[in-house]
């Protein structure tokens, strides 16, 4: 058998499994949204004509964008320190970054309930130092959801960037400095373009993860800060409105795919090799 045919023969079973267990459910989800008697796009029109539903969508995108921007900034700075740390200390820092990932999302979200509650650690500390006289509510706000999301996804961003930053030769920044480039210029013209692939991959992972998150918004946001993941669950498992749930899921898939395409274009523009 020719090598090309052998490669196709080896790839065919896995391809069929992906199409069967991933492609067909997505197609079925989209197909469900087009079966309304009022028209194929009636469910989408109802979604975008509803102020409540569009508010949920924009809130979700806002939380995901803020989480991504802060996670990229914090993750890049931390990954840079880890990448430049020598010897065994680097291993310890990587273990410290990975450690939060060893516990479940629900457990880590519950930890923020303890921290941000009215009788929680943060309120008690602020009262102890005299910053406030009585506890105030920090839970069930957009800020509490964003803080918890950042905590959840920064370790993922660090792990994504450490390998990329370690692969940037020190000789390049040294050469830029020897040619008169300031540290800021060397970072902007040498380090940042070479780190673009890791930044894009990490940003996509963080955005899609926070955009589709369910447990954290449900525990820390509640009904007042409903996001697309919790709205999807409500339609499917509380109201049993599978058409509405499929519409929400389809919109989430489209937004996720659009984000990946935009990030890929941005990566190609910043660094053609990364595209």
RAWODA-V727054 format. One record per pair of residues at least 24 apart in sequence whose C-alpha atoms are under 10 Angstrom apart, sorted by sequence separation. I is the first residue (numbers start at 1). J is the second residue. D is the distance in whole Angstrom. If there is no record, write none. Layout:
i = <I	I>
j = <J	J>
d = <D	D>
This chain:
i = <115	116	228	113	114	113	165	168	112	113	165	167	168	116	167	165	166	164	165	113	164	112	163	164	112	162	164	165	161	164	112	113	161	163	164	109	112	161	162	111	160	161	212	110	160	161	109	112	159	160	161	108	109	158	160	161	212	108	157	158	160	161	211	212	109	157	160	105	108	109	159	160	105	108	157	158	208	211	212	157	160	208	211	156	157	105	156	157	208	209	104	154	157	208	153	156	157	207	208	153	156	100	101	208	100	101	153	154	204	207	208	100	153	204	207	100	101	152	153	100	101	204	205	98	99	100	150	153	203	204	97	98	149	152	153	203	204	97	98	152	204	96	97	201	204	97	98	149	150	200	203	204	94	97	98	149	97	200	201	200	201	94	146	149	152	199	200	94	145	197	200	201	149	197	200	94	148	149	199	148	198	146	196	197	145	146	196	197	144	145	148	195	196	144	145	147	196	197	145	146	193	196	197	200	75	83	142	145	146	196	200	70	74	78	79	82	141	144	145	193	194	195	196	197	198	70	78	82	140	143	144	145	193	194	196	197	67	68	71	72	75	76	79	80	83	84	140	142	143	192	193	196	197	63	67	71	75	78	79	82	83	140	141	142	192	193	194	195	196	62	63	66	67	70	71	74	75	78	79	82	83	139	140	141	142	145	193	194	65	66	67	68	69	71	72	73	74	75	76	77	78	79	80	81	82	83	84	139	140	141	144	193	60	63	64	67	68	71	72	75	76	79	80	83	84	138	139	140	142	143	59	63	66	67	70	71	74	75	76	78	79	80	82	83	139	140	141	142	62	63	66	67	70	71	73	74	75	76	77	78	79	80	81	82	83	140	141	142	64	67	68	71	72	75	76	79	80	83	140	141	63	64	67	68	71	72	75	76	79	80	84	140	63	67	71	75	79	68	72	76	117	112	116	110	109	110	113	109	112	113	105	106	107	108	109	112	105	106	107	109	110	105	106	109	110	105	109	106	106	76	76	76	75	73	76	72	75	72	72	71	72	71	68	69	72	68	71	67	68	71	68	69	65	68	69	67	68	67	68	65	66	68	64	65	68	64	65	67	68	63	64	66	67	64	65	61	64	65	61	63	64	63	64	61	62	64	60	61	60	61	59	60	60	57	60	63	60	59	60	61	59	60	61	59	60	56	57	58	59	60	55	56	57	58	55	56	57	55	56	57	53	55	56	52	53	54	56	57	53	56	53	57	57	61	53	57	47	46	43	44	47	43	46	47	43	44	43	44	47	43	41	44	36	44	35	33	34	32	33	32	33	31	32	33	34	29	30	32	33	34	29	32	33	31	32	33	29	30	31	33	29	30	33	28	29	32	29	30	31	26	29	30	29	30	26	27	30	26	26>
j = <139	140	252	138	139	139	191	194	139	140	192	194	195	144	195	194	195	194	195	144	195	144	195	196	145	195	197	198	195	198	147	148	196	198	199	145	148	197	198	148	197	198	249	148	198	199	148	151	198	199	200	148	149	198	200	201	252	149	198	199	201	202	252	253	151	199	202	148	151	152	202	203	149	152	201	202	252	255	256	202	205	253	256	202	203	152	203	204	255	256	152	202	205	256	202	205	206	256	257	203	206	151	152	259	152	153	205	206	256	259	260	153	206	257	260	154	155	206	207	155	156	259	260	154	155	156	206	209	259	260	154	155	206	209	210	260	261	155	156	210	262	155	156	260	263	157	158	209	210	260	263	264	155	158	159	210	159	262	263	263	264	158	210	213	216	263	264	159	210	263	266	267	216	264	267	162	216	217	267	217	267	216	266	267	216	217	267	268	216	217	220	267	268	217	218	220	269	270	219	220	267	270	271	274	150	158	217	220	221	271	275	146	150	154	155	158	217	220	221	269	270	271	272	273	274	147	155	159	217	220	221	222	270	271	273	274	145	146	149	150	153	154	157	158	161	162	218	220	221	270	271	274	275	142	146	150	154	157	158	161	162	219	220	221	271	272	273	274	275	142	143	146	147	150	151	154	155	158	159	162	163	219	220	221	222	225	273	274	146	147	148	149	150	152	153	154	155	156	157	158	159	160	161	162	163	164	165	220	221	222	225	274	142	145	146	149	150	153	154	157	158	161	162	165	166	220	221	222	224	225	142	146	149	150	153	154	157	158	159	161	162	163	165	166	222	223	224	225	146	147	150	151	154	155	157	158	159	160	161	162	163	164	165	166	167	224	225	226	149	152	153	156	157	160	161	164	165	168	225	226	149	150	153	154	157	158	161	162	165	166	170	226	150	154	158	162	166	157	161	165	220	216	220	215	215	216	219	216	219	220	213	214	215	216	217	220	214	215	216	218	219	215	216	219	220	216	220	218	219	195	198	199	199	199	202	199	202	200	202	202	203	203	202	203	206	203	206	203	204	207	205	206	203	206	207	206	207	207	208	206	207	209	206	207	210	207	208	210	211	207	208	210	211	209	210	207	210	211	208	210	211	211	212	210	211	213	210	211	211	212	211	212	213	211	217	227	225	225	226	227	226	227	228	227	228	225	226	227	228	229	225	226	227	228	226	227	228	227	228	229	226	228	229	226	227	228	230	231	228	231	231	248	251	255	248	252	244	244	243	244	247	244	247	248	246	247	247	248	251	248	247	250	243	251	243	242	243	242	243	243	244	243	244	245	246	242	243	245	246	247	243	246	247	246	247	248	245	246	247	249	246	247	250	246	247	250	248	249	250	246	249	250	250	251	249	250	253	250	253>
d = <10	10	8	9	10	7	8	7	9	10	9	9	8	8	9	8	10	8	6	9	6	8	10	9	9	10	8	8	8	6	9	10	9	8	9	9	7	9	9	9	10	5	9	10	6	7	7	10	10	8	10	8	9	10	10	9	7	10	9	10	7	7	8	9	9	8	6	10	9	8	9	10	10	8	9	8	9	9	9	5	9	10	8	7	8	7	10	10	9	10	10	9	8	6	9	8	7	8	9	10	8	9	8	8	8	9	9	8	9	8	9	10	6	10	10	10	7	9	9	7	8	7	9	10	9	10	9	8	10	6	9	6	9	10	8	9	10	5	8	9	10	9	8	9	7	10	9	9	9	9	8	9	9	7	8	7	8	10	8	6	9	9	9	9	9	10	7	8	10	10	8	9	7	9	7	9	7	9	9	9	10	9	9	7	7	9	6	9	9	6	8	10	9	9	9	10	10	10	9	9	9	7	8	9	10	10	9	6	10	7	10	10	9	9	9	9	9	6	6	10	9	9	10	9	9	10	9	10	9	9	7	10	6	7	10	5	9	10	9	10	9	9	8	9	9	9	9	9	9	9	6	7	8	8	6	6	6	9	5	10	6	8	7	7	9	9	9	9	10	10	9	7	8	7	8	7	7	7	7	7	8	9	5	6	10	8	10	8	10	10	9	9	9	9	9	9	10	8	8	9	10	9	8	9	10	9	9	6	4	8	10	9	10	8	8	6	8	7	8	5	7	6	7	6	8	9	7	6	9	10	9	6	10	5	10	5	9	5	10	9	5	10	9	5	9	8	8	6	10	10	9	9	9	9	9	8	8	9	10	9	9	10	10	9	9	7	6	9	8	10	8	9	7	9	7	9	7	10	7	10	9	10	8	9	7	9	8	8	7	8	10	10	10	9	9	9	9	9	9	9	10	10	9	10	8	9	8	6	9	7	10	10	10	9	9	8	10	6	10	10	7	7	7	7	8	7	7	10	8	9	10	8	9	10	10	7	9	9	7	9	7	8	9	8	9	6	8	9	8	10	9	9	9	6	9	7	6	7	9	9	9	10	8	7	8	5	10	7	10	9	8	10	9	8	9	9	5	9	10	8	5	8	9	9	9	9	8	7	6	10	10	9	9	9	10	9	9	8	8	9	8	5	9	7	6	8	9	9	9	9	10	6	7	9	9	5	6	9	6	10	10	10	10	10	9	10	10	9	9	8	9	9	9	9	9	9	8	9	8	9	8	7	10	8	9	7	7	9	10	10	10	10	9	9	9	9	9	8	6	6	8	10	9	9	10	9	10	10	6	9	9	7	6	9	8	9	9	7	10	10	5	7	8	9	8	10	10	8	10	9	8	6	7	9	9	9	10	8	9>
